[in-house]
């Protein structure tokens, strides 16, 4: 796992993403993921979706089977509490938590923090509880957190799950109090040939000392290894690149975005994209992640 590159983005309305948004629909979330994938230059890649991110990942994989090589889901669910077919009791519970989020989100102490922490990490200690509270405060305002919560419960991927055609691995914690264990089994049953892996824990967010965390890492690593290994190139094979292409590849290996590379080299982003297309073709690369690995193994991207 340490040899792989993880690319993630903050959901709309939170973190470093645009906070001034009004559309929290599933289609909007999928559009965000599409934009991130295109900006990162990914052509075909494994996709990981956690909790509500699982809904987004399923929808994306169903709509873009040519882009996703493998799908990994963790604590995913087939639909939220506010859609047709959801139990009335489940909807009432979600509405109650929405009210608590609006009142208690991000506070250093109080009943909400205790309730939310016990849903996410009942076996966590004081440091984990403090981390959860600080994450809440930094990630979103109480109003936005409430809107996000309500949006998650409006997600419904039952119609799209059956359209997923890529190898899929579904994880779910047996004692998960945030997303019921049965929801994970339902998702696995809806996706053709998906493999379901139960994890023995009570924590929605696994702790590093848990046996379930080790099992999760091993299963994930084995699942990803099933793909053909990434073919890297020797340093001598980079000789086919122009000096400008090597310069751009070096910047990619150092983690710079297209915009940052354009600013550094005083060229347009379009020119950077054109160079990257040529680099990928010359080296037989399929994604920006592969480009980073290839460049670093050839000695680029090092200060």
C-alpha positions in Angstrom: 0.0 0.0 0.0 2.9 2.4 0.7 4.0 2.2 -2.9 0.6 3.5 -4.2 -0.5 7.0 -4.7 -3.8 8.2 -3.1 -5.6 11.2 -4.6 -8.5 12.5 -2.6 -10.5 15.7 -2.5 -12.6 17.5 0.1 -16.4 17.2 -0.6 -18.1 20.3 -1.9 -19.0 22.8 0.8 -16.2 21.6 3.1 -12.5 21.6 3.8 -10.5 23.3 1.0 -13.2 22.9 -1.6 -15.6 25.8 -2.4 -17.7 26.5 0.6 -20.2 28.7 -1.3 -22.3 26.0 -3.0 -26.0 25.3 -3.1 -26.3 22.0 -5.0 -25.6 18.9 -2.9 -27.2 16.4 -5.2 -25.6 13.1 -6.1 -25.1 14.3 -9.7 -23.2 17.3 -8.5 -20.9 15.1 -6.4 -20.3 12.9 -9.4 -19.5 15.9 -11.5 -16.9 17.0 -8.8 -15.2 13.6 -9.0 -15.2 13.8 -12.8 -13.5 17.1 -12.6 -10.8 15.8 -10.1 -10.1 12.8 -12.3 -9.7 14.9 -15.4 -7.5 17.5 -13.6 -5.3 14.7 -12.2 -4.9 13.2 -15.7 -6.2 9.8 -14.7 -7.2 7.5 -17.5 -7.9 4.3 -15.8 -7.6 3.8 -12.0 -9.0 2.0 -8.9 -11.6 4.0 -7.1 -12.3 4.0 -3.3 -15.5 5.2 -1.8 -16.1 5.5 2.0 -19.6 5.9 3.5 -21.5 8.5 1.4 -18.4 8.5 -0.9 -19.4 5.0 -1.8 -22.6 6.3 -3.4 -20.6 8.7 -5.5 -18.1 6.0 -6.4 -20.8 3.5 -7.4 -22.5 6.2 -9.6 -19.2 7.2 -11.2 -18.2 3.5 -11.9 -21.6 2.8 -13.4 -21.3 5.9 -15.7 -17.7 5.6 -16.6 -16.8 1.8 -16.8 -13.9 2.7 -19.1 -12.2 4.8 -16.5 -12.5 2.6 -13.4 -10.3 -0.5 -13.2 -11.5 -1.7 -9.7 -14.0 -0.4 -7.2 -13.5 -0.5 -3.4 -16.3 0.4 -1.0 -16.2 0.9 2.7 -19.3 1.3 4.9 -21.4 2.1 1.8 -25.2 2.0 1.7 -27.8 1.6 -1.0 -29.9 4.6 -0.1 -30.4 7.3 2.6 -33.1 7.7 5.1 -35.1 10.2 3.1 -35.9 8.2 0.0 -38.8 6.0 -1.0 -38.6 2.6 0.7 -36.7 3.8 3.8 -38.1 2.9 7.2 -40.0 5.6 9.0 -37.9 5.0 12.1 -34.7 5.4 10.2 -35.9 8.7 8.8 -36.8 10.0 12.2 -33.4 9.1 13.6 -31.7 10.9 10.7 -33.8 14.0 11.2 -33.0 14.0 14.9 -29.3 13.8 14.2 -29.6 16.6 11.7 -31.1 18.9 14.4 -28.2 17.9 16.7 -25.6 18.7 14.0 -27.1 22.1 13.5 -26.9 22.9 17.2 -23.7 21.1 18.4 -21.4 20.7 15.4 -17.8 21.6 16.1 -18.2 22.3 19.8 -15.4 21.2 22.1 -17.8 19.6 24.6 -21.5 18.7 24.9 -23.9 15.9 24.2 -23.6 16.1 20.4 -19.9 15.5 20.5 -20.4 12.4 22.7 -23.2 11.0 20.5 -21.3 11.6 17.2 -18.0 10.3 18.6 -19.8 7.1 19.8 -21.3 6.6 16.3 -17.9 7.0 14.6 -15.4 5.6 17.0 -16.9 4.1 20.3 -13.6 2.5 21.1 -11.6 5.7 20.6 -9.7 7.4 23.5 -9.5 11.1 24.5 -7.1 11.9 21.7 -9.5 10.5 19.0 -12.4 12.4 20.5 -10.4 15.6 20.4 -9.4 14.9 16.8 -13.0 14.3 15.8 -14.2 17.6 17.4 -11.4 19.6 15.8 -12.0 18.0 12.4 -15.7 19.0 12.7 -14.8 22.6 13.5 -12.3 22.9 10.7 -14.1 21.0 8.0 -17.5 22.8 7.7 -19.9 25.2 9.4 -22.8 23.8 11.4 -25.2 24.9 8.7 -23.2 23.3 5.9 -22.7 20.1 8.0 -26.4 19.8 8.4 -27.0 20.3 4.7 -24.4 17.7 3.9 -26.0 15.2 6.3 -29.4 15.7 4.7 -27.9 15.3 1.3 -26.3 12.0 2.2 -29.7 10.7 3.2 -31.1 11.7 -0.2 -28.6 9.6 -2.1 -30.0 6.5 -3.8 -27.8 4.2 -6.0 -30.1 1.2 -6.2 -30.7 1.8 -9.9 -27.0 2.3 -10.7 -25.4 -0.4 -8.6 -26.5 -3.1 -11.0 -24.7 -1.3 -13.8 -21.3 -1.6 -12.2 -19.2 -3.9 -14.4 -15.8 -3.7 -12.7 -14.3 -6.0 -10.0 -15.7 -4.7 -6.7 -14.6 -5.3 -3.1 -17.1 -4.2 -0.4 -15.9 -3.8 3.2 -18.2 -3.2 6.2 -17.7 -3.2 9.9 -20.0 -5.6 11.7 -20.6 -3.3 14.7 -20.9 -0.1 12.7 -23.3 2.2 14.4 -23.2 4.9 11.7 -24.1 2.7 8.7 -25.8 -0.7 9.6 -23.9 -3.8 8.6 -26.9 -5.0 6.6 -26.6 -2.0 4.4 -23.1 -3.1 3.3 -24.4 -6.6 2.5 -27.2 -5.1 0.4 -24.8 -3.0 -1.6 -22.6 -6.1 -2.2 -25.7 -8.0 -3.4 -26.7 -5.3 -5.8 -23.3 -5.1 -7.6 -22.6 -8.1 -10.0 -19.9 -10.4 -8.7 -19.0 -8.1 -5.8 -17.0 -9.6 -2.9 -18.1 -8.8 0.6 -15.6 -8.6 3.4 -16.9 -8.2 7.0 -14.6 -6.5 9.5 -14.8 -7.4 13.2 -15.0 -4.1 14.9 -17.3 -1.6 16.5 -15.7 1.5 14.9 -17.0 3.1 11.8 -13.4 4.6 11.5 -11.0 1.8 12.2 -8.2 2.4 14.8 -4.6 1.5 13.8 -4.1 -1.1 16.5 -7.2 -3.1 15.7 -6.9 -6.5 14.0 -9.6 -5.3 11.6 -7.3 -2.6 10.3 -4.6 -5.1 9.4 -7.2 -7.3 7.7 -8.5 -4.4 5.8 -5.1 -3.4 4.6 -4.2 -7.0 3.5 -7.5 -7.5 1.6 -7.2 -4.2 -0.1 -3.6 -4.8 -1.1 -4.3 -8.2 -2.4 -7.3 -6.9 -4.4 -5.2 -4.1 -6.0 -2.4 -6.5 -6.8 -4.7 -8.6 -9.0 -4.3 -5.9 -11.7 -1.4 -6.2 -14.1 1.7 -4.6 -12.4 2.5 -1.1 -13.6 5.3 -1.2 -16.1 8.1 1.3 -15.3 10.8 2.5 -17.6 14.5 2.7 -17.0 16.3 6.1 -16.9 17.7 5.5 -20.3 14.2 5.3 -21.8 13.5 8.8 -20.6 16.0 9.9 -23.2 13.2 10.0 -25.7 11.7 13.0 -23.9 12.6 16.6 -24.7 14.2 18.8 -22.1 10.8 20.5 -21.6 9.0 17.2 -21.2 11.6 16.0 -18.6 11.1 19.3 -16.8 7.3 18.9 -16.7 7.6 15.2 -15.7 10.0 16.2 -12.9 7.4 18.7 -11.6 4.6 16.1 -11.8 6.9 13.8 -9.7 7.2 16.5 -7.1 3.4 16.7 -6.8 2.7 19.9 -8.6 -0.6 20.5 -10.3 -0.9 21.5 -13.9 -1.6 25.1 -12.8 1.4 25.2 -10.5 3.6 23.8 -13.3 2.3 26.4 -15.8 3.1 29.2 -13.3 6.5 27.8 -12.5 7.5 27.4 -16.2 5.6 30.5 -17.4 3.5 28.6 -19.9 -0.2 28.0 -20.2 -2.1 25.1 -18.5 -3.2 24.0 -22.0 0.5 23.7 -23.0 1.2 21.6 -19.9 -1.7 19.3 -20.7 -0.5 18.9 -24.2 3.0 18.0 -23.0 1.6 15.5 -20.6 -0.4 13.8 -23.3 2.8 13.4 -25.3 4.8 12.2 -22.3 2.1 9.6 -21.5 2.1 8.4 -25.1 5.9 8.1 -25.2 6.3 6.2 -22.0 3.1 4.1 -22.2 1.5 5.6 -19.1 -2.2 5.5 -18.3 -2.4 7.9 -15.3 -0.7 10.7 -13.4 -0.1 8.2 -10.6 1.9 6.0 -12.9 3.8 9.0 -14.2 4.8 9.9 -10.6 6.0 6.4 -9.9 7.9 6.1 -13.2 9.5 9.5 -12.8 10.7 8.9 -9.2 12.1 5.5 -10.1 14.1 7.2 -12.8 15.4 9.7 -10.3 13.2 12.7 -11.0 11.1 14.6 -8.5 13.8 14.7 -5.8 14.9 17.9 -4.2 
